[in-house]
Amino acid sequence: MLDTHARKYVEPMIKLAANGLNKLGFSANQVTVLALIIGIFSGVLVYFEQPYLALMFLWMSGFLDAVDGTMARFHQPSPWGTVMDVTFDRLVEISIILGLAFRFPEAALALLLLSVSIIISMTVFLTVGAVSEKKGQKSFYYQAGLAERTEGFIMFSLMIIVTGYLVPITLVFLSMIIFTAIQRLLEAKRILD
């Protein structure tokens, strides 16, 4: 929801960074890989009880994830870049979930259920994107929903910082993702029938 409706407020900063990295000779795909490395390191920092550094790396990874898309739109977005972007986003999420699960094994079941909800939601998202004739600004049809990337980062941030409430926060996040999957299924029925 925030990605869709609030991006216009951070777009100038994203474009500034994209222009700067472009002038330095970075490609969009190189920035995607950099975002992945920084994001995975965030999960490692969670495990090693460095929550504030983990947050910094997580949000830096998310910012670069937005920047790489803007850089790709300077040129012709590549199908390979899209595959990398979507896959690497999930790898960053997995690193955070694993860091939390290994650090707080008592929350492992809730974190497992969160992972399942992400799989379900992404299956709907990617399948609708693949079969839809509609195209957006990205190289595939992007379905907005309650839980988009920014909401995920906010929830992951709460999970990293407020570990005393890790299970309830995780269950709220899981509910948001399931709600989003249902939203997307209903929209898919409407646009594909």
N, C-alpha and C positions, 0 to 999 in steps of 0.2 A: 504494500500500500504506500509506504513512504517512498520507495524507489520510483513509483509511478507519479505520485503527487507532490513530492518535495524536492525532487532532483533539480528543478529550476533554480532553487536557492543555492545549491552548491555547484551548479554547472560552471559558473565562471572560474572557480578554483580548479575544477577538473580540467577545463580547457586550457588554463594557464599551465598546469603540470604537463598535460599532453603535448602542448606546443613546445615546452622546454625540453622534454625527453625526446621529442621528434628532432629538434635542432641538435641535440647531443648525439643523434645517430641511432637511437634505440628504435627497434621495430615494435609494433603492438604485441607480437608473439613473445619477444624478449621480455617485455613488461609483464605479460601473463605468467611467464616462468618465474620471474622475480617475485610476483605476488604469491605464487605457490610456495616458494622457498620460505618467504617471510611468514606466510600463514601456517605452514607446517611447524616452523620453529615456535610459533605461538603455543601449539599443543604440547610441545616439549617443555616449554616454560611453565605451563599449567602443572604438568607432572612434577617438576622440580620446585614447586611452591614459590613461583615468581609471578603472582597474579597481575601486578601492575605492568610489568614488562610484557607479559602475555597479552594484556589488553592493548598495549601500544602496538605490538607486532600484528595483532589481529586486525585492528582498525587501519594500520598502514597497508596491510594486505588488501583489505576491502577497498581502500582508496585507490590503490594501484589497479584493482580489478575494474573500477569505474573508468580509470584513465586509459587502460588498454582498449576498452570498447570505443572510447572517443578517438583514440589514435587510429583504430581500425577504420573508423568512418571517415578519416581524412583521405583514405585511399579506398580500395574495394575490399570490404570485409571478406576474409577467406573462410571457406567451410572448415578448414583445419583449425583456424583460430577459434571458431565457434566451438568445435569439439574440445579443444584444449580448455577454453574458458569454462564451459559447463562441467567438464570432468575435474578440473583443478579446484573449482569451487567446492565440489563434494569432498575432495581430498583434504581441503582445509577444515571443513566441518568435521570430517572423520578424525582428524588429528586432535581437535578440541575435545570431541566426545571420548576418544581413547585416553587422552591425557587426564580427563576428569574421572573416567572409569578406573584407570589404574591407581589414581591418587585417592579416590573415594569408592572402594569396592562395594560399600553398602548402597551406593546409588546405581550400581551396574544394571539392574533390571529396568529402572526408569530410563536410563541412557540407551539401553537396547531397544526399548519401545520407541524412544525418540528416533533412533536410527531407522526403524521399520517405517515410522510415519514419513520420514524424509524420502525413503525409497518409494513409497506409495505416491506421495505428492509429485515427486520428480518423474515418475512413470507417466502420470496423467499429463503433466506439463510438457514433457518431451514428445509423447505420442500425439497430443493435440497439435503441437508445433510441427510435427512431421507430416500429419495428414491434412492440415488446414491449408487452404489456398490463400488465406489472408497473410500478408506480410506486414511487419512493423519496421521500426527503425533498425532493429537487429536483423540478422540474416535468417530469422525464423519468426513465426508468430509467437509473441510474448503475451501470455495471459497474466494480467494483474491479479492480485489476491491479497488477503489479509496479511499473510506471512510471506514477505519477500525477503531479499537479501539483507536489507537494513534492519528489519524487525528481527531477523535471525541473529544478526550481530548484537543487537541490544539484549536479546535473551541470552546469548552465549556470554555476554559481558556480565550479566546478573549471575549466571551460573558460576562464572570464574570468581567473582568478588564476594557474593553472598552465599558461600558454601554451606553455611548452617541451614539454608533452605534449598539446597541443591535439588532434592527430589521434588518438592512442590513446584519450584520454578521450571524444572524439566517437564513436569506433567502439564503445566500451563502452556509451555512451548509446544509440546506434543499436540495439545488440543487446538492450538492456533494452526498448526500445520495440517491436521486432519480437516479442520474447517475450510482451509484454503483448498485442499484437494477436492472437497465436496463442491465448493464454489466453481472450481475449474471444470469438474465433471458436468455440472449443470450448464455452464456456459458452452462446453463442448457439445452437449446434446442440442442446445439451441442453434449453434452455428454449423453443425455438421449434419443435422437431420434434414 
